[in-house]
Amino acid sequence: MIEIIQTDITTLEIDAIVNAANTSLLGGGGVDGAVHRAAGPELLTFNKTLGGCEVGQVKLAPGFNLAADWIIHTVGPVWQGGTRGETELLRSCYINSLELAVSKSYREIAFPAISTGIYGFPIEPATNIALTAMKKYEHTFTRIIACCFSEADRGVYQALLD
Ligand code: ADP
């Protein structure tokens, strides 16, 4: 069953959290900034070896000081009105993260609301993309978590799941 929770994703004790990073993987605002602060400076040192990440793709990093064992970095699309492939790219973020987790035999994964902050993807279509992807993998994981930061986002996720 998909769990919808409202918390800081960096506090989760889980196999893997997904980070909504940017193409440099060298840190940023929002959830990315929180992940770097909580994981500690070793994350930046490690990420410098990764060579960045394309939009819609994923790169794996250890959790370092996080309670999570692993960080799956993914780069969401910047919303540009919806005609620049944003939907397909956001779907790729979710599917590629889930496939990477499956390939590593992780049993627990948590996602933030990728692209819906600084990158401006409207929350309702983004949530539908997230939940549709997560539903496909519901039975593959022991925990599959949509981690919302705001009460408003949690309400949208819950309404669209129901
Ligand atoms: P993007 O650049 O992909 O839009 P943001 O980090 O700006 O990424 O926003 C993505 C989502 O992550 C937003 O819903 C934002 O409220 C949320 N968020 C920000 N900080 C955290 C956090 N510590 N834990 C979980 N979600 C967070």
Backbone and ligand atoms as CSV (ligand in chain L), in Angstrom:
chain,resi,resn,atom,element,x,y,z
A,1,MET,N,N,0.838,-1.201,0.000
A,1,MET,CA,C,0.000,0.000,0.000
A,1,MET,C,C,0.876,1.256,0.000
A,2,ILE,N,N,0.525,2.212,-0.836
A,2,ILE,CA,C,1.261,3.479,-0.852
A,2,ILE,C,C,0.956,4.238,0.440
A,3,GLU,N,N,2.008,4.676,1.121
A,3,GLU,CA,C,1.835,5.484,2.341
A,3,GLU,C,C,2.032,6.948,1.976
A,4,ILE,N,N,1.104,7.770,2.411
A,4,ILE,CA,C,1.265,9.212,2.224
A,4,ILE,C,C,1.540,9.817,3.587
A,5,ILE,N,N,2.695,10.451,3.714
A,5,ILE,CA,C,3.052,11.032,4.998
A,5,ILE,C,C,3.476,12.484,4.790
A,6,GLN,N,N,3.469,13.235,5.874
A,6,GLN,CA,C,3.919,14.626,5.815
A,6,GLN,C,C,5.057,14.795,6.807
A,7,THR,N,N,6.266,14.870,6.292
A,7,THR,CA,C,7.435,15.033,7.157
A,7,THR,C,C,8.620,15.497,6.326
A,8,ASP,N,N,9.736,15.725,7.000
A,8,ASP,CA,C,11.015,16.016,6.353
A,8,ASP,C,C,11.599,14.673,5.897
A,9,ILE,N,N,11.774,14.500,4.612
A,9,ILE,CA,C,12.193,13.206,4.061
A,9,ILE,C,C,13.560,12.771,4.609
A,10,THR,N,N,14.360,13.716,5.063
A,10,THR,CA,C,15.705,13.376,5.558
A,10,THR,C,C,15.657,12.652,6.904
A,11,THR,N,N,14.498,12.610,7.534
A,11,THR,CA,C,14.396,11.940,8.844
A,11,THR,C,C,14.016,10.459,8.718
A,12,LEU,N,N,13.731,9.993,7.520
A,12,LEU,CA,C,13.191,8.638,7.365
A,12,LEU,C,C,14.271,7.561,7.480
A,13,GLU,N,N,13.996,6.567,8.303
A,13,GLU,CA,C,14.859,5.381,8.422
A,13,GLU,C,C,14.345,4.360,7.428
A,14,ILE,N,N,15.040,4.251,6.329
A,14,ILE,CA,C,14.489,3.522,5.186
A,14,ILE,C,C,15.649,3.119,4.283
A,15,ASP,N,N,15.416,2.167,3.379
A,15,ASP,CA,C,16.504,1.749,2.481
A,15,ASP,C,C,16.970,2.902,1.596
A,16,ALA,N,N,16.025,3.595,0.968
A,16,ALA,CA,C,16.416,4.655,0.030
A,16,ALA,C,C,15.417,5.800,0.033
A,17,ILE,N,N,15.950,7.011,0.000
A,17,ILE,CA,C,15.107,8.175,-0.282
A,17,ILE,C,C,15.495,8.706,-1.656
A,18,VAL,N,N,14.525,9.268,-2.331
A,18,VAL,CA,C,14.776,9.908,-3.614
A,18,VAL,C,C,14.971,11.398,-3.345
A,19,ASN,N,N,15.959,11.981,-4.005
A,19,ASN,CA,C,16.223,13.405,-3.882
A,19,ASN,C,C,15.881,14.099,-5.188
A,20,ALA,N,N,15.148,15.195,-5.100
A,20,ALA,CA,C,14.871,16.027,-6.279
A,20,ALA,C,C,16.051,16.979,-6.448
A,21,ALA,N,N,17.045,16.510,-7.192
A,21,ALA,CA,C,18.306,17.236,-7.340
A,21,ALA,C,C,18.262,18.122,-8.585
A,22,ASN,N,N,19.382,18.761,-8.871
A,22,ASN,CA,C,19.520,19.458,-10.160
A,22,ASN,C,C,20.636,18.772,-10.951
A,23,THR,N,N,20.829,19.171,-12.196
A,23,THR,CA,C,21.728,18.419,-13.086
A,23,THR,C,C,23.181,18.392,-12.595
A,24,SER,N,N,23.570,19.359,-11.777
A,24,SER,CA,C,24.966,19.372,-11.290
A,24,SER,C,C,25.200,18.342,-10.192
A,25,LEU,N,N,24.156,17.994,-9.473
A,25,LEU,CA,C,24.228,17.142,-8.257
A,25,LEU,C,C,25.096,17.755,-7.169
A,26,LEU,N,N,25.349,19.045,-7.260
A,26,LEU,CA,C,26.254,19.667,-6.290
A,26,LEU,C,C,25.512,20.475,-5.232
A,27,GLY,N,N,24.212,20.250,-5.114
A,27,GLY,CA,C,23.443,20.901,-4.054
A,27,GLY,C,C,22.588,22.024,-4.600
A,28,GLY,N,N,21.558,22.375,-3.842
A,28,GLY,CA,C,20.629,23.420,-4.264
A,28,GLY,C,C,19.690,23.747,-3.133
A,29,GLY,N,N,18.513,24.256,-3.490
A,29,GLY,CA,C,17.534,24.615,-2.466
A,29,GLY,C,C,16.558,23.490,-2.220
A,30,GLY,N,N,15.501,23.783,-1.501
A,30,GLY,CA,C,14.423,22.831,-1.276
A,30,GLY,C,C,14.898,21.529,-0.671
A,31,VAL,N,N,14.324,20.440,-1.154
A,31,VAL,CA,C,14.641,19.133,-0.588
A,31,VAL,C,C,16.112,18.782,-0.818
A,32,ASP,N,N,16.667,19.220,-1.930
A,32,ASP,CA,C,18.080,18.949,-2.234
A,32,ASP,C,C,18.993,19.566,-1.167
A,33,GLY,N,N,18.712,20.806,-0.799
A,33,GLY,CA,C,19.502,21.459,0.248
A,33,GLY,C,C,19.383,20.719,1.569
A,34,ALA,N,N,18.162,20.284,1.884
A,34,ALA,CA,C,17.928,19.551,3.139
A,34,ALA,C,C,18.694,18.224,3.132
A,35,VAL,N,N,18.702,17.545,1.993
A,35,VAL,CA,C,19.403,16.256,1.896
A,35,VAL,C,C,20.908,16.469,2.083
A,36,HIS,N,N,21.453,17.475,1.451
A,36,HIS,CA,C,22.898,17.729,1.603
A,36,HIS,C,C,23.241,18.103,3.045
A,37,ARG,N,N,22.416,18.919,3.666
A,37,ARG,CA,C,22.697,19.303,5.063
A,37,ARG,C,C,22.643,18.082,5.976
A,38,ALA,N,N,21.647,17.244,5.787
A,38,ALA,CA,C,21.468,16.100,6.689
A,38,ALA,C,C,22.479,14.987,6.413
A,39,ALA,N,N,22.857,14.810,5.153
A,39,ALA,CA,C,23.818,13.743,4.813
A,39,ALA,C,C,25.230,14.142,5.214
A,40,GLY,N,N,25.513,15.437,5.197
A,40,GLY,CA,C,26.839,15.927,5.557
A,40,GLY,C,C,27.704,16.162,4.328
A,41,PRO,N,N,28.876,16.774,4.548
A,41,PRO,CA,C,29.731,17.216,3.434
A,41,PRO,C,C,30.287,16.084,2.573
A,42,GLU,N,N,30.300,14.862,3.117
A,42,GLU,CA,C,30.770,13.731,2.302
A,42,GLU,C,C,29.909,13.524,1.067
A,43,LEU,N,N,28.653,13.938,1.145
A,43,LEU,CA,C,27.765,13.757,-0.021
A,43,LEU,C,C,28.248,14.611,-1.191
A,44,LEU,N,N,28.622,15.844,-0.917
A,44,LEU,CA,C,29.114,16.712,-1.994
A,44,LEU,C,C,30.398,16.137,-2.595
A,45,THR,N,N,31.292,15.686,-1.745
A,45,THR,CA,C,32.542,15.078,-2.224
A,45,THR,C,C,32.244,13.881,-3.119
A,46,PHE,N,N,31.312,13.044,-2.682
A,46,PHE,CA,C,30.948,11.867,-3.474
A,46,PHE,C,C,30.299,12.286,-4.793
A,47,ASN,N,N,29.361,13.238,-4.708
A,47,ASN,CA,C,28.619,13.626,-5.915
A,47,ASN,C,C,29.531,14.208,-6.988
A,48,LYS,N,N,30.646,14.817,-6.568
A,48,LYS,CA,C,31.587,15.373,-7.552
A,48,LYS,C,C,32.156,14.285,-8.458
A,49,THR,N,N,32.102,13.033,-8.013
A,49,THR,CA,C,32.602,11.919,-8.833
A,49,THR,C,C,31.535,11.398,-9.799
A,50,LEU,N,N,30.301,11.889,-9.692
A,50,LEU,CA,C,29.199,11.292,-10.463
A,50,LEU,C,C,29.025,11.894,-11.853
A,51,GLY,N,N,29.606,13.058,-12.086
A,51,GLY,CA,C,29.497,13.664,-13.416
A,51,GLY,C,C,28.117,14.196,-13.747
A,52,GLY,N,N,27.384,14.629,-12.740
A,52,GLY,CA,C,26.071,15.214,-12.977
A,52,GLY,C,C,25.025,14.177,-13.325
A,53,CYS,N,N,23.837,14.662,-13.670
A,53,CYS,CA,C,22.711,13.775,-13.972
A,53,CYS,C,C,21.780,14.495,-14.937
A,54,GLU,N,N,21.321,13.777,-15.964
A,54,GLU,CA,C,20.398,14.349,-16.944
A,54,GLU,C,C,18.977,14.419,-16.355
A,55,VAL,N,N,18.177,15.298,-16.878
A,55,VAL,CA,C,16.765,15.383,-16.489
A,55,VAL,C,C,16.085,14.042,-16.785
A,56,GLY,N,N,15.342,13.546,-15.811
A,56,GLY,CA,C,14.629,12.272,-15.969
A,56,GLY,C,C,15.454,11.049,-15.613
A,57,GLN,N,N,16.753,11.254,-15.387
A,57,GLN,CA,C,17.640,10.128,-15.076
A,57,GLN,C,C,17.928,10.058,-13.571
A,58,VAL,N,N,18.709,9.069,-13.161
A,58,VAL,CA,C,18.997,8.839,-11.744
A,58,VAL,C,C,20.475,8.540,-11.528
A,59,LYS,N,N,20.970,8.889,-10.351
A,59,LYS,CA,C,22.319,8.525,-9.909
A,59,LYS,C,C,22.231,8.147,-8.429
A,60,LEU,N,N,22.984,7.133,-8.055
A,60,LEU,CA,C,22.921,6.599,-6.700
A,60,LEU,C,C,24.067,7.126,-5.832
A,61,ALA,N,N,23.755,7.433,-4.583
A,61,ALA,CA,C,24.782,7.837,-3.610
A,61,ALA,C,C,24.469,7.183,-2.266
A,62,PRO,N,N,25.492,6.952,-1.455
A,62,PRO,CA,C,25.244,6.473,-0.092
A,62,PRO,C,C,24.517,7.549,0.720
A,63,GLY,N,N,23.871,7.131,1.793
A,63,GLY,CA,C,23.147,8.080,2.631
A,63,GLY,C,C,24.040,8.873,3.584
A,64,PHE,N,N,25.277,8.448,3.742
A,64,PHE,CA,C,26.200,9.090,4.685
A,64,PHE,C,C,25.509,9.300,6.038
A,65,ASN,N,N,25.369,10.525,6.521
A,65,ASN,CA,C,24.807,10.728,7.872
A,65,ASN,C,C,23.286,10.638,7.952
A,66,LEU,N,N,22.641,10.355,6.847
A,66,LEU,CA,C,21.184,10.195,6.881
A,66,LEU,C,C,20.809,8.900,7.592
A,67,ALA,N,N,19.572,8.848,8.049
A,67,ALA,CA,C,19.035,7.579,8.554
A,67,ALA,C,C,18.777,6.615,7.397
A,68,ALA,N,N,18.578,7.139,6.209
A,68,ALA,CA,C,18.400,6.294,5.016
A,68,ALA,C,C,19.751,5.744,4.579
A,69,ASP,N,N,19.737,4.515,4.063
A,69,ASP,CA,C,20.990,3.898,3.606
A,69,ASP,C,C,21.486,4.505,2.294
A,70,TRP,N,N,20.550,4.839,1.421
A,70,TRP,CA,C,20.915,5.282,0.077
A,70,TRP,C,C,20.110,6.499,-0.339
A,71,ILE,N,N,20.735,7.280,-1.226
A,71,ILE,CA,C,20.062,8.424,-1.846
A,71,ILE,C,C,20.001,8.154,-3.350
A,72,ILE,N,N,18.809,8.166,-3.884
A,72,ILE,CA,C,18.648,8.096,-5.338
A,72,ILE,C,C,18.411,9.520,-5.812
A,73,HIS,N,N,19.427,10.099,-6.446
A,73,HIS,CA,C,19.250,11.441,-6.994
A,73,HIS,C,C,18.503,11.327,-8.316
A,74,THR,N,N,17.516,12.174,-8.498
A,74,THR,CA,C,16.886,12.283,-9.809
A,74,THR,C,C,16.687,13.752,-10.093
A,75,VAL,N,N,16.627,14.101,-11.364
A,75,VAL,CA,C,16.465,15.501,-11.748
A,75,VAL,C,C,15.135,15.653,-12.471
A,76,GLY,N,N,14.220,16.349,-11.824
A,76,GLY,CA,C,12.917,16.600,-12.427
A,76,GLY,C,C,13.007,17.677,-13.494
A,77,PRO,N,N,12.003,17.710,-14.375
A,77,PRO,CA,C,11.947,18.771,-15.385
A,77,PRO,C,C,11.491,20.094,-14.777
A,78,VAL,N,N,12.009,21.189,-15.304
A,78,VAL,CA,C,11.472,22.511,-14.982
A,78,VAL,C,C,10.189,22.676,-15.795
A,79,TRP,N,N,9.100,23.092,-15.139
A,79,TRP,CA,C,7.830,23.286,-15.830
A,79,TRP,C,C,7.945,24.470,-16.780
A,80,GLN,N,N,7.629,24.219,-18.058
A,80,GLN,CA,C,7.696,25.300,-19.056
A,80,GLN,C,C,6.380,25.420,-19.798
A,81,GLY,N,N,5.280,25.057,-19.105
A,81,GLY,CA,C,3.957,25.168,-19.709
A,81,GLY,C,C,3.371,23.831,-20.106
A,82,GLY,N,N,4.196,22.792,-20.115
A,82,GLY,CA,C,3.682,21.444,-20.344
A,82,GLY,C,C,3.902,20.910,-21.749
A,83,THR,N,N,4.513,21.721,-22.614
A,83,THR,CA,C,4.683,21.294,-24.009
A,83,THR,C,C,6.128,20.902,-24.321
A,84,ARG,N,N,6.945,20.824,-23.295
A,84,ARG,CA,C,8.363,20.505,-23.505
A,84,ARG,C,C,8.717,19.123,-22.979
A,85,GLY,N,N,7.733,18.223,-23.000
A,85,GLY,CA,C,8.006,16.858,-22.557
A,85,GLY,C,C,8.066,16.697,-21.054
A,86,GLU,N,N,7.543,17.694,-20.327
A,86,GLU,CA,C,7.652,17.654,-18.872
A,86,GLU,C,C,6.989,16.414,-18.259
A,87,THR,N,N,5.815,16.045,-18.801
A,87,THR,CA,C,5.083,14.901,-18.240
A,87,THR,C,C,5.909,13.625,-18.356
A,88,GLU,N,N,6.413,13.371,-19.550
A,88,GLU,CA,C,7.187,12.148,-19.784
A,88,GLU,C,C,8.485,12.156,-18.960
A,89,LEU,N,N,9.101,13.310,-18.843
A,89,LEU,CA,C,10.350,13.406,-18.065
A,89,LEU,C,C,10.090,13.162,-16.584
A,90,LEU,N,N,8.982,13.701,-16.073
A,90,LEU,CA,C,8.686,13.481,-14.652
A,90,LEU,C,C,8.380,12.001,-14.413
A,91,ARG,N,N,7.632,11.384,-15.349
A,91,ARG,CA,C,7.355,9.949,-15.224
A,91,ARG,C,C,8.677,9.170,-15.200
A,92,SER,N,N,9.613,9.556,-16.039
A,92,SER,CA,C,10.923,8.881,-16.073
A,92,SER,C,C,11.646,8.988,-14.728
A,93,CYS,N,N,11.529,10.122,-14.068
A,93,CYS,CA,C,12.157,10.267,-12.740
A,93,CYS,C,C,11.661,9.171,-11.800
A,94,TYR,N,N,10.342,8.981,-11.791
A,94,TYR,CA,C,9.760,7.987,-10.883
A,94,TYR,C,C,10.117,6.570,-11.319
A,95,ILE,N,N,9.924,6.272,-12.597
A,95,ILE,CA,C,10.157,4.899,-13.072
A,95,ILE,C,C,11.645,4.545,-12.947
A,96,ASN,N,N,12.522,5.445,-13.322
A,96,ASN,CA,C,13.957,5.142,-13.233
A,96,ASN,C,C,14.408,4.981,-11.781
A,97,SER,N,N,13.845,5.760,-10.887
A,97,SER,CA,C,14.163,5.605,-9.456
A,97,SER,C,C,13.689,4.243,-8.959
A,98,LEU,N,N,12.480,3.880,-9.332
A,98,LEU,CA,C,11.920,2.596,-8.876
A,98,LEU,C,C,12.708,1.432,-9.479
A,99,GLU,N,N,13.074,1.530,-10.739
A,99,GLU,CA,C,13.836,0.452,-11.378
A,99,GLU,C,C,15.232,0.316,-10.770
A,100,LEU,N,N,15.850,1.446,-10.446
A,100,LEU,CA,C,17.164,1.376,-9.789
A,100,LEU,C,C,17.030,0.688,-8.434
A,101,ALA,N,N,16.014,1.068,-7.687
A,101,ALA,CA,C,15.803,0.458,-6.366
A,101,ALA,C,C,15.556,-1.047,-6.490
A,102,VAL,N,N,14.778,-1.445,-7.489
A,102,VAL,CA,C,14.513,-2.871,-7.712
A,102,VAL,C,C,15.824,-3.589,-8.048
A,103,SER,N,N,16.635,-2.971,-8.892
A,103,SER,CA,C,17.891,-3.618,-9.330
A,103,SER,C,C,18.851,-3.798,-8.160
A,104,LYS,N,N,18.712,-2.960,-7.129
A,104,LYS,CA,C,19.570,-3.051,-5.938
A,104,LYS,C,C,18.898,-3.841,-4.814
A,105,SER,N,N,17.724,-4.363,-5.080
A,105,SER,CA,C,16.967,-5.148,-4.099
A,105,SER,C,C,16.574,-4.350,-2.859
A,106,TYR,N,N,16.403,-3.043,-3.002
A,106,TYR,CA,C,15.882,-2.259,-1.881
A,106,TYR,C,C,14.414,-2.622,-1.709
A,107,ARG,N,N,13.969,-2.637,-0.467
A,107,ARG,CA,C,12.577,-2.992,-0.184
A,107,ARG,C,C,11.738,-1.800,0.263
A,108,GLU,N,N,12.409,-0.669,0.534
A,108,GLU,CA,C,11.705,0.518,1.047
A,108,GLU,C,C,12.201,1.752,0.294
A,109,ILE,N,N,11.267,2.582,-0.105
A,109,ILE,CA,C,11.648,3.785,-0.870
A,109,ILE,C,C,10.675,4.913,-0.546
A,110,ALA,N,N,11.204,6.133,-0.493
A,110,ALA,CA,C,10.352,7.307,-0.246
A,110,ALA,C,C,10.670,8.385,-1.269
A,111,PHE,N,N,9.624,9.007,-1.768
A,111,PHE,CA,C,9.735,10.068,-2.778
A,111,PHE,C,C,9.251,11.404,-2.241
A,112,PRO,N,N,9.946,12.491,-2.545
A,112,PRO,CA,C,9.354,13.816,-2.362
A,112,PRO,C,C,8.493,14.130,-3.590
A,113,ALA,N,N,7.844,15.268,-3.575
A,113,ALA,CA,C,7.003,15.676,-4.719
A,113,ALA,C,C,7.910,16.363,-5.749
A,114,ILE,N,N,8.573,15.514,-6.538
A,114,ILE,CA,C,9.598,15.967,-7.492
A,114,ILE,C,C,9.040,17.039,-8.442
A,115,SER,N,N,9.818,18.059,-8.643
A,115,SER,CA,C,9.533,19.166,-9.590
A,115,SER,C,C,8.452,20.141,-9.148
A,116,THR,N,N,7.761,19.869,-8.039
A,116,THR,CA,C,6.607,20.719,-7.693
A,116,THR,C,C,6.967,21.921,-6.827
A,117,GLY,N,N,8.255,22.061,-6.484
A,117,GLY,CA,C,8.695,23.210,-5.698
A,117,GLY,C,C,9.258,24.278,-6.631
A,118,ILE,N,N,10.549,24.486,-6.524
A,118,ILE,CA,C,11.242,25.508,-7.305
A,118,ILE,C,C,11.019,25.293,-8.812
A,119,TYR,N,N,10.862,24.047,-9.251
A,119,TYR,CA,C,10.739,23.746,-10.684
A,119,TYR,C,C,9.331,23.953,-11.237
A,120,GLY,N,N,8.349,24.226,-10.339
A,120,GLY,CA,C,7.067,24.771,-10.771
A,120,GLY,C,C,6.081,23.849,-11.461
A,121,PHE,N,N,6.278,22.537,-11.380
A,121,PHE,CA,C,5.318,21.601,-11.999
A,121,PHE,C,C,4.027,21.657,-11.193
A,122,PRO,N,N,2.863,21.859,-11.810
A,122,PRO,CA,C,1.603,21.943,-11.049
A,122,PRO,C,C,1.369,20.670,-10.220
A,123,ILE,N,N,0.910,20.860,-9.010
A,123,ILE,CA,C,0.864,19.762,-8.038
A,123,ILE,C,C,-0.067,18.621,-8.468
A,124,GLU,N,N,-1.236,18.942,-9.044
A,124,GLU,CA,C,-2.180,17.849,-9.334
A,124,GLU,C,C,-1.684,16.907,-10.436
A,125,PRO,N,N,-1.306,17.418,-11.599
A,125,PRO,CA,C,-0.761,16.486,-12.593
A,125,PRO,C,C,0.516,15.798,-12.110
A,126,ALA,N,N,1.343,16.490,-11.366
A,126,ALA,CA,C,2.571,15.860,-10.852
A,126,ALA,C,C,2.221,14.713,-9.910
A,127,THR,N,N,1.217,14.924,-9.082
A,127,THR,CA,C,0.814,13.890,-8.128
A,127,THR,C,C,0.238,12.678,-8.856
A,128,ASN,N,N,-0.541,12.917,-9.914
A,128,ASN,CA,C,-1.067,11.792,-10.696
A,128,ASN,C,C,0.062,10.976,-11.314
A,129,ILE,N,N,1.077,11.638,-11.813
A,129,ILE,CA,C,2.227,10.934,-12.397
A,129,ILE,C,C,2.929,10.117,-11.312
A,130,ALA,N,N,3.131,10.739,-10.152
A,130,ALA,CA,C,3.817,10.066,-9.039
A,130,ALA,C,C,3.042,8.828,-8.593
A,131,LEU,N,N,1.741,9.007,-8.363
A,131,LEU,CA,C,0.955,7.897,-7.809
A,131,LEU,C,C,0.777,6.768,-8.830
A,132,THR,N,N,0.652,7.111,-10.097
A,132,THR,CA,C,0.516,6.082,-11.137
A,132,THR,C,C,1.779,5.227,-11.204
A,133,ALA,N,N,2.926,5.871,-11.149
A,133,ALA,CA,C,4.191,5.113,-11.178
A,133,ALA,C,C,4.330,4.257,-9.920
A,134,MET,N,N,4.049,4.845,-8.765
A,134,MET,CA,C,4.208,4.125,-7.501
A,134,MET,C,C,3.266,2.923,-7.428
A,135,LYS,N,N,2.047,3.098,-7.956
A,135,LYS,CA,C,1.054,2.002,-7.938
A,135,LYS,C,C,1.577,0.758,-8.641
A,136,LYS,N,N,2.283,0.978,-9.756
A,136,LYS,CA,C,2.814,-0.143,-10.544
A,136,LYS,C,C,3.781,-0.997,-9.734
A,137,TYR,N,N,4.423,-0.391,-8.739
A,137,TYR,CA,C,5.478,-1.060,-7.979
A,137,TYR,C,C,5.047,-1.350,-6.540
A,138,GLU,N,N,3.785,-1.103,-6.274
A,138,GLU,CA,C,3.249,-1.231,-4.918
A,138,GLU,C,C,3.622,-2.567,-4.270
A,139,HIS,N,N,3.536,-3.632,-5.045
A,139,HIS,CA,C,3.738,-4.963,-4.474
A,139,HIS,C,C,5.193,-5.417,-4.524
A,140,THR,N,N,6.046,-4.585,-5.089
A,140,THR,CA,C,7.468,-4.908,-5.210
A,140,THR,C,C,8.226,-4.460,-3.958
A,141,PHE,N,N,7.658,-3.515,-3.218
A,141,PHE,CA,C,8.328,-2.935,-2.051
A,141,PHE,C,C,7.527,-3.238,-0.777
A,142,THR,N,N,8.224,-3.337,0.335
A,142,THR,CA,C,7.511,-3.480,1.605
A,142,THR,C,C,6.994,-2.112,2.085
A,143,ARG,N,N,7.737,-1.033,1.725
A,143,ARG,CA,C,7.237,0.320,2.004
A,143,ARG,C,C,7.484,1.192,0.777
A,144,ILE,N,N,6.464,1.862,0.335
A,144,ILE,CA,C,6.586,2.818,-0.775
A,144,ILE,C,C,5.853,4.084,-0.338
A,145,ILE,N,N,6.635,5.135,-0.132
A,145,ILE,CA,C,6.149,6.305,0.604
A,145,ILE,C,C,6.168,7.552,-0.265
A,146,ALA,N,N,5.044,8.270,-0.280
A,146,ALA,CA,C,4.993,9.609,-0.844
A,146,ALA,C,C,5.167,10.567,0.327
A,147,CYS,N,N,6.285,11.262,0.359
A,147,CYS,CA,C,6.612,12.127,1.499
A,147,CYS,C,C,6.337,13.573,1.132
A,148,CYS,N,N,5.233,14.089,1.637
A,148,CYS,CA,C,4.852,15.476,1.369
A,148,CYS,C,C,5.446,16.387,2.431
A,149,PHE,N,N,5.714,17.610,2.040
A,149,PHE,CA,C,6.298,18.558,2.986
A,149,PHE,C,C,5.223,19.469,3.565
A,150,SER,N,N,4.237,19.800,2.753
A,150,SER,CA,C,3.173,20.694,3.242
A,150,SER,C,C,1.876,19.913,3.453
A,151,GLU,N,N,1.054,20.457,4.319
A,151,GLU,CA,C,-0.276,19.899,4.578
A,151,GLU,C,C,-1.115,19.935,3.298
A,152,ALA,N,N,-0.972,21.016,2.534
A,152,ALA,CA,C,-1.750,21.148,1.290
A,152,ALA,C,C,-1.377,20.034,0.316
A,153,ASP,N,N,-0.092,19.768,0.162
A,153,ASP,CA,C,0.331,18.700,-0.755
A,153,ASP,C,C,-0.161,17.335,-0.263
A,154,ARG,N,N,-0.083,17.121,1.040
A,154,ARG,CA,C,-0.567,15.855,1.590
A,154,ARG,C,C,-2.048,15.654,1.243
A,155,GLY,N,N,-2.824,16.740,1.323
A,155,GLY,CA,C,-4.247,16.676,0.977
A,155,GLY,C,C,-4.465,16.311,-0.487
A,156,VAL,N,N,-3.666,16.880,-1.370
A,156,VAL,CA,C,-3.786,16.569,-2.804
A,156,VAL,C,C,-3.444,15.098,-3.047
A,157,TYR,N,N,-2.367,14.629,-2.456
A,157,TYR,CA,C,-1.963,13.217,-2.629
A,157,TYR,C,C,-3.063,12.285,-2.124
A,158,GLN,N,N,-3.610,12.601,-0.952
A,158,GLN,CA,C,-4.623,11.724,-0.365
A,158,GLN,C,C,-5.878,11.708,-1.231
A,159,ALA,N,N,-6.290,12.888,-1.695
A,159,ALA,CA,C,-7.501,12.979,-2.526
A,159,ALA,C,C,-7.328,12.201,-3.830
A,160,LEU,N,N,-6.169,12.337,-4.455
A,160,LEU,CA,C,-5.955,11.661,-5.741
A,160,LEU,C,C,-5.731,10.162,-5.573
A,161,LEU,N,N,-5.221,9.755,-4.428
A,161,LEU,CA,C,-5.070,8.311,-4.175
A,161,LEU,C,C,-6.442,7.680,-3.939
A,162,ASP,N,N,-7.296,8.401,-3.202
A,162,ASP,CA,C,-8.667,7.896,-2.909
A,162,ASP,C,C,-9.544,8.036,-4.146
L,1,ADP,P1,P,12.140,20.868,-7.423
L,1,ADP,O1,O,13.289,21.775,-7.770
L,1,ADP,O2,O,12.250,19.496,-8.059
L,1,ADP,O3,O,10.824,21.530,-7.627
L,1,ADP,P2,P,11.996,21.359,-4.530
L,1,ADP,O4,O,12.904,20.846,-3.492
L,1,ADP,O5,O,11.959,22.839,-4.758
L,1,ADP,O6,O,12.356,20.550,-5.866
L,1,ADP,O7,O,10.519,20.896,-4.223
L,1,ADP,C1,C,10.062,19.572,-4.362
L,1,ADP,C2,C,9.140,19.247,-3.197
L,1,ADP,O8,O,9.932,18.933,-2.064
L,1,ADP,C3,C,8.216,20.394,-2.784
L,1,ADP,O9,O,6.932,19.852,-2.512
L,1,ADP,C4,C,8.856,20.889,-1.483
L,1,ADP,O10,O,7.890,21.432,-0.609
L,1,ADP,C5,C,9.372,19.574,-0.933
L,1,ADP,N1,N,10.396,19.627,0.119
L,1,ADP,C6,C,11.240,20.630,0.443
L,1,ADP,N2,N,12.017,20.267,1.482
L,1,ADP,C7,C,11.652,18.994,1.810
L,1,ADP,C8,C,12.052,18.054,2.804
L,1,ADP,N3,N,13.023,18.338,3.684
L,1,ADP,N4,N,11.441,16.845,2.840
L,1,ADP,C9,C,10.476,16.533,1.960
L,1,ADP,N5,N,10.049,17.367,0.999
L,1,ADP,C10,C,10.620,18.589,0.931
